[in-house]
Amino acid sequence: MRRKTVDIITLGCSKNLVDSEHLMRQLEDVGFAVTHDAEAPKGQIAVINTCGFIGDAKQESIDMILEFAQAKEEGDLEKLYVMGCLSERYLKELAVEIPQVDKFYGKFNWKELLHDLGKTYREELHIERTLTTPKHFAYLKISEGCDRKCSYCAIPIITGRHVSRPMEEILDEVKYLVARGVKEFQVIAQELTYYGVDLYKKQMLPELIEQIATVPGVEWIRLHYAYPAHFPTELFRVMREHDNVCKYMDIALQHISDNILQRMRRHVTKAETYGLIERFRKEVPGIHLRTTLMVGHPGETEADFEELKDFVREIRFDRMGAFAYSEEEGTYAAAQYEDTIPQEVKQARLDELMSIQQTISGELSAAKVGRKMKVIIDRLEGDYYIGRTEFDSPEVDPEVLIERGESKLNIGNFYQVEIVNSDDFDLYGRII
């Protein structure tokens, strides 16, 4: 059995996870048993799907490859394959540095892995996946690549130009997943708002989301990774008119200072950013905004950072993440700017920004006490059922904890819940 078992390890973002799920389906179809992110790998074959976004992610991927390379040297593993973003970017260098790996694949040629295992990729299964998430939700990738050229970002170098999936294919995948019990879709892309420009010569995200919303069985649709410049405002109407389109938007703003936005090559101004947020909140009442911000980009002064802090205090984002600038070779920033801000200053700014957000998050959570909210149950953990509202995406957002009590709740079902308490991030509820 060990020779017919493949262990797949996925690092990085949910877009990588979707690729792993497609590979798993193909491997299972040709007779392999497959595990995913197993605590104790069970097979003689391992596949590591790597991330190459920033320094920490790259190091995590390299450490994982080395760990499995050692297992192979010690005879605990027969074949080791590596795919994904890190492999796409540093394929030749990695092959020289880590010869224990049998083959490195890039981001898009992982289908060759089946051939190298003596099997054939089955095109008729191209929309099918073996879900690694709980069966009631799935990630739905609508495009690859990115045409934006933000100064700090290596993603376009790794993934290439933006390529939209045909709308019919996406809808077929949604119907396939609904038939297998999926109720909730996290719509993902490197950049959602560009969807359709290459295929249909215009932004088609609003039309796509409206089409998905009409598929029977789709209960929640949540949107991730939008870009603020030239935002397709028709999406506001779609969010208002369709109850199953969550009042939630994940839109990475990165900064607010015009100085830094220009240096980042974001093609948006401070005034335009404020205007977009105001329009979101006016046209989609109750919307929860998630954003990501960056500190320490080359040229960020103390005044720029103070402006960013004021922005966070004023806007009061419902969800916010932040990270410190990391110089990535090949990017515009690496070529044009000197990374002169000390790491300890970057970390101090990051800690201060997140501390401000923690206070805001606690206040916003407390304001929900007493509200009745629709909650989907993800899992049972100890004495609590763990669920989420429409304003919470898996893995990254707050959760709703419901005491186990006497009533048994079904994983993947929706319940009406009264919020009875809160802390800085999570909510506590009881079934109504």
C-alpha positions in Angstrom: 0.0 0.0 0.0 2.9 2.4 0.7 4.0 2.2 -2.9 0.5 3.2 -4.0 0.1 6.0 -1.5 1.0 9.6 -2.4 1.4 12.3 0.4 0.7 15.8 -0.8 1.8 18.8 1.2 0.4 22.2 0.3 2.1 25.4 1.4 1.0 29.0 0.8 -2.4 30.3 -0.4 -5.8 28.8 -1.2 -4.9 29.1 -4.9 -2.2 26.4 -4.4 -4.7 24.3 -2.4 -7.0 24.2 -5.5 -4.2 22.9 -7.6 -3.4 20.2 -5.0 -7.1 19.2 -5.0 -7.2 18.8 -8.8 -4.0 16.7 -8.6 -5.5 14.5 -5.8 -8.5 13.8 -7.9 -6.4 12.7 -10.9 -4.2 10.5 -8.7 -7.1 8.8 -7.0 -8.7 8.1 -10.4 -5.7 6.1 -11.6 -5.5 4.0 -8.4 -3.4 5.9 -5.9 -4.4 6.5 -2.3 -3.7 10.1 -1.4 -3.2 11.9 1.9 -3.1 15.7 2.3 -1.0 17.5 4.9 -0.8 14.3 7.0 0.9 14.7 10.4 2.7 11.4 9.6 3.2 10.8 5.9 2.3 7.3 4.9 3.4 6.7 1.4 6.6 6.1 -0.6 5.8 9.1 -2.9 5.6 12.7 -1.7 4.6 15.8 -3.6 5.3 19.3 -2.1 3.3 22.2 -3.5 5.4 25.2 -2.7 4.9 28.9 -2.1 7.3 31.6 -3.4 5.5 34.8 -2.4 7.8 36.4 0.3 10.9 35.4 2.2 9.2 33.6 5.1 7.0 31.6 2.8 10.0 30.6 0.6 12.0 29.5 3.6 9.1 27.4 4.8 8.9 25.7 1.4 12.7 25.0 1.4 12.6 23.7 4.9 9.8 21.3 4.0 11.6 20.1 0.9 14.8 19.5 2.9 12.8 17.5 5.5 11.5 15.1 2.9 14.8 15.0 1.1 16.3 13.7 4.4 13.6 11.1 4.7 14.4 10.0 1.2 18.1 9.7 2.1 17.2 7.6 5.1 15.2 5.2 3.0 11.8 6.3 4.3 10.7 7.7 0.9 11.1 6.4 -2.6 10.1 9.4 -4.8 10.0 13.1 -4.0 8.4 15.7 -6.3 8.1 19.4 -6.0 5.6 21.8 -7.7 4.2 25.2 -7.2 5.3 28.8 -7.1 8.8 28.4 -5.6 9.5 25.6 -8.0 8.3 27.8 -10.9 10.6 30.6 -10.0 13.8 28.8 -9.0 13.4 25.5 -10.9 17.0 25.2 -12.2 18.6 26.5 -9.0 16.6 24.1 -6.8 17.4 21.1 -9.0 21.1 21.8 -8.5 20.8 22.6 -4.7 18.5 19.7 -3.7 19.4 16.7 -6.0 17.3 14.3 -3.8 14.2 15.7 -5.5 13.3 13.4 -8.4 11.7 16.2 -10.4 10.7 19.9 -10.0 7.6 21.1 -11.8 6.5 24.7 -12.2 3.2 26.3 -11.3 1.3 25.0 -14.4 3.0 21.8 -15.7 2.2 19.6 -12.7 0.1 17.4 -15.1 3.4 15.9 -16.2 3.7 14.3 -12.8 1.1 11.8 -13.7 3.1 10.8 -16.8 6.2 10.5 -14.7 4.3 8.1 -12.5 3.4 6.0 -15.5 -0.2 7.4 -15.7 -2.2 9.7 -18.0 -3.8 13.0 -17.1 -7.5 12.7 -17.8 -8.8 15.9 -19.4 -12.4 14.9 -18.8 -11.8 15.3 -15.1 -10.4 18.8 -15.3 -13.1 20.5 -13.2 -13.2 17.7 -10.6 -11.4 17.9 -7.3 -10.9 16.0 -4.1 -11.7 18.6 -1.5 -9.3 19.1 1.4 -11.7 21.5 3.1 -14.9 20.5 5.0 -17.3 19.2 2.4 -19.7 22.2 2.8 -17.3 24.8 1.4 -14.7 25.1 -1.3 -12.4 27.6 -2.9 -13.2 28.6 -6.5 -10.3 29.9 -8.6 -11.5 32.0 -11.5 -8.2 33.0 -13.0 -4.5 32.7 -12.9 -1.7 35.3 -13.1 -1.8 39.1 -12.7 -1.3 42.0 -15.1 -0.7 44.5 -12.2 2.9 45.5 -11.7 3.0 46.5 -8.1 6.5 47.4 -7.1 7.0 44.9 -4.4 5.2 41.8 -5.8 6.9 38.8 -7.5 3.6 37.1 -8.3 3.5 38.3 -12.0 7.0 37.1 -12.4 6.0 33.7 -11.1 2.5 33.2 -12.6 2.7 35.4 -15.7 -0.1 37.4 -17.3 -3.7 37.3 -16.2 -5.7 34.4 -17.7 -9.4 34.1 -17.0 -11.2 30.8 -17.0 -14.2 30.6 -19.3 -17.4 31.5 -17.4 -19.1 28.2 -18.6 -16.3 26.1 -17.2 -16.5 27.9 -13.8 -20.3 27.4 -13.7 -19.8 23.7 -14.5 -17.4 23.4 -11.6 -19.8 25.1 -9.2 -22.6 22.7 -10.2 -20.3 19.8 -9.8 -19.3 20.9 -6.3 -22.9 21.7 -5.3 -23.9 18.2 -6.3 -21.3 16.9 -3.8 -22.5 19.0 -0.9 -20.7 22.3 -1.2 -22.9 25.2 -0.1 -20.4 28.0 0.3 -17.9 29.3 -2.2 -14.8 31.4 -1.6 -14.2 33.0 -5.0 -10.4 33.6 -5.4 -7.9 34.9 -7.9 -4.7 36.8 -7.7 -6.8 39.8 -8.8 -10.6 39.3 -9.0 -11.6 42.6 -10.6 -9.6 41.9 -13.8 -11.7 38.8 -14.5 -12.9 38.6 -18.1 -10.8 41.4 -19.6 -8.7 39.0 -21.6 -11.5 36.7 -22.7 -14.5 39.1 -23.0 -12.7 42.5 -23.4 -14.4 43.9 -20.3 -14.6 43.3 -16.6 -17.0 40.4 -16.1 -16.8 39.8 -12.4 -20.3 41.2 -11.6 -21.9 39.0 -14.3 -20.0 35.9 -13.2 -21.0 36.3 -9.6 -24.6 36.9 -10.6 -24.5 33.7 -12.6 -23.1 31.7 -9.7 -25.7 33.2 -7.4 -28.5 31.7 -9.5 -27.2 28.2 -9.3 -29.5 26.2 -7.0 -27.8 25.1 -3.8 -25.3 27.9 -3.7 -26.0 29.5 -0.3 -23.0 31.8 0.3 -20.5 33.4 -2.1 -17.6 35.3 -0.7 -15.1 37.4 -2.7 -11.4 37.5 -2.1 -8.4 39.5 -3.4 -9.9 42.5 -5.2 -7.9 45.5 -6.5 -9.1 49.1 -5.8 -8.2 50.8 -9.1 -11.0 50.7 -11.7 -13.3 48.6 -9.4 -16.3 47.2 -11.2 -19.0 49.1 -9.4 -21.8 47.0 -10.9 -20.8 44.4 -8.3 -22.5 46.6 -5.6 -25.9 45.9 -7.2 -25.2 42.2 -7.4 -24.3 42.2 -3.7 -27.4 44.1 -2.8 -29.8 42.0 -4.9 -28.6 38.5 -4.1 -28.9 37.3 -0.5 -26.4 34.5 -1.1 -23.6 37.0 -2.1 -22.1 37.7 1.2 -21.8 41.3 2.3 -18.0 40.9 2.4 -15.1 42.1 0.3 -11.5 41.3 0.6 -9.7 44.2 -1.0 -6.0 44.7 -0.5 -5.3 48.4 -0.2 -1.6 48.1 1.0 -1.3 51.8 2.0 -3.0 55.2 2.1 -0.2 57.7 1.7 -0.1 59.1 -1.8 3.7 59.0 -1.6 3.8 55.3 -0.9 0.9 54.4 -3.2 2.9 56.0 -6.0 6.1 54.3 -5.1 4.2 51.0 -4.9 2.8 51.6 -8.4 -0.7 51.0 -7.2 -2.4 53.4 -9.7 -4.8 54.7 -7.1 -4.8 57.7 -4.8 -5.6 58.4 -1.2 -8.8 60.3 -2.3 -9.9 57.5 -4.6 -9.4 54.9 -1.9 -11.5 56.9 0.6 -14.1 57.4 -2.1 -14.3 53.7 -2.9 -14.7 52.7 0.8 -17.4 55.3 1.2 -19.3 54.0 -1.8 -19.0 50.4 -0.6 -20.6 51.3 2.7 -23.3 53.4 1.1 -24.3 51.0 -1.7 -24.0 47.7 0.3 -25.2 48.5 3.8 -23.7 46.3 6.4 -20.8 45.2 4.3 -17.7 43.9 6.1 -14.4 45.0 4.5 -11.2 43.0 4.9 -7.9 44.5 3.8 -4.2 43.9 3.8 -1.7 46.6 4.5 2.1 46.8 4.2 4.6 48.6 6.3 8.2 49.4 5.6 8.1 49.8 1.9 11.2 51.7 0.7 10.6 55.4 1.2 8.0 55.0 3.9 8.6 57.9 6.3 7.4 58.3 9.9 4.8 60.7 8.5 3.6 58.1 5.9 3.3 55.6 8.7 1.3 58.0 10.9 -1.0 58.6 7.9 -1.5 54.8 7.7 -2.3 54.5 11.4 -4.8 57.4 11.1 -6.4 55.7 8.2 -6.9 52.4 10.1 -8.3 54.3 13.1 -10.7 56.2 10.9 -12.0 53.5 8.6 -12.2 50.8 11.3 -11.8 47.8 9.0 -13.9 44.8 10.0 -10.9 42.5 9.2 -7.3 43.5 8.6 -4.0 41.8 8.0 -0.6 43.4 7.6 2.9 42.4 6.7 6.3 44.0 6.5 8.0 44.7 3.2 10.3 42.0 2.0 12.6 42.7 -0.9 11.9 40.2 -3.7 14.5 39.9 -6.5 13.3 40.8 -10.0 10.6 43.2 -8.7 10.5 46.9 -9.6 11.2 47.9 -5.9 14.3 45.6 -5.7 15.7 47.3 -8.9 14.7 50.9 -8.2 14.7 51.4 -4.4 17.2 50.7 -1.6 15.7 48.8 1.2 17.0 51.1 3.9 14.3 50.7 6.7 15.8 48.4 9.4 14.0 45.2 10.0 13.4 46.1 13.7 11.6 49.4 12.5 9.5 47.4 10.1 8.5 45.0 12.9 7.8 47.8 15.4 5.5 49.4 12.8 3.8 46.1 12.1 3.2 45.4 15.8 1.8 48.9 16.3 -0.5 48.7 13.4 -1.9 45.3 14.4 -2.3 46.5 18.0 -4.5 49.4 16.8 -6.6 46.9 14.7 -6.9 44.5 17.7 -8.6 47.2 19.7 -10.9 48.0 16.8 -11.7 44.3 16.2 -12.6 43.9 19.9 -15.0 46.9 19.7 -16.6 45.7 16.5 -17.1 42.2 17.9 -18.6 43.6 21.1 -21.1 45.6 19.0 -22.5 42.3 17.7 -23.5 41.0 21.1 -27.3 40.7 21.2 -27.6 40.3 17.4 -29.2 37.3 15.8 -27.0 35.9 12.9 -27.0 33.1 10.4 -24.1 30.8 11.2 -22.6 27.8 9.3 -21.0 25.1 11.5 -17.5 24.1 10.4 -16.5 21.6 13.1 -16.7 20.3 16.7 -13.7 21.2 18.8 -13.7 20.2 22.5 -16.7 21.7 24.2 -17.6 24.0 21.3 -19.1 23.9 17.9 -17.2 26.3 15.7 -19.0 28.3 13.1 -18.8 31.4 11.0 -21.2 34.2 9.9 -21.4 35.5 6.3 -18.8 38.1 7.4 -16.1 35.5 8.2 -14.0 33.6 5.7 -12.4 30.3 6.8 -8.9 30.3 8.3 -8.4 34.1 8.4 -11.4 35.6 10.1 -13.2 35.4 13.5 -15.3 32.4 14.4 -18.5 31.8 16.4 -18.2 29.5 19.4 -21.3 27.7 20.5 -21.3 25.5 23.6 -21.9 21.9 22.9 -24.7 21.6 25.4 -27.4 19.0 24.9 -28.4 19.7 21.3 -26.4 18.0 18.5 -25.6 20.3 15.6 -24.8 19.1 12.1 -21.5 20.1 10.6 -22.2 22.1 7.4 -25.7 23.2 8.4 -26.8 26.7 8.9 -28.4 27.8 12.2 -29.8 31.0 13.6 -27.6 32.1 16.5 -27.8 34.8 19.1 -24.5 36.4 19.9 -24.1 36.4 23.7 -20.5 37.4 24.2 -17.3 38.4 22.4 -13.5 38.8 22.8 -11.0 40.7 20.6 -11.7 38.5 17.6 -14.2 35.7 18.2 -17.9 35.7 19.1 -19.8 33.4 21.4 -23.4 32.4 20.6 -26.3 30.2 21.5 -28.7 28.4 19.1 -32.1 30.1 18.8 
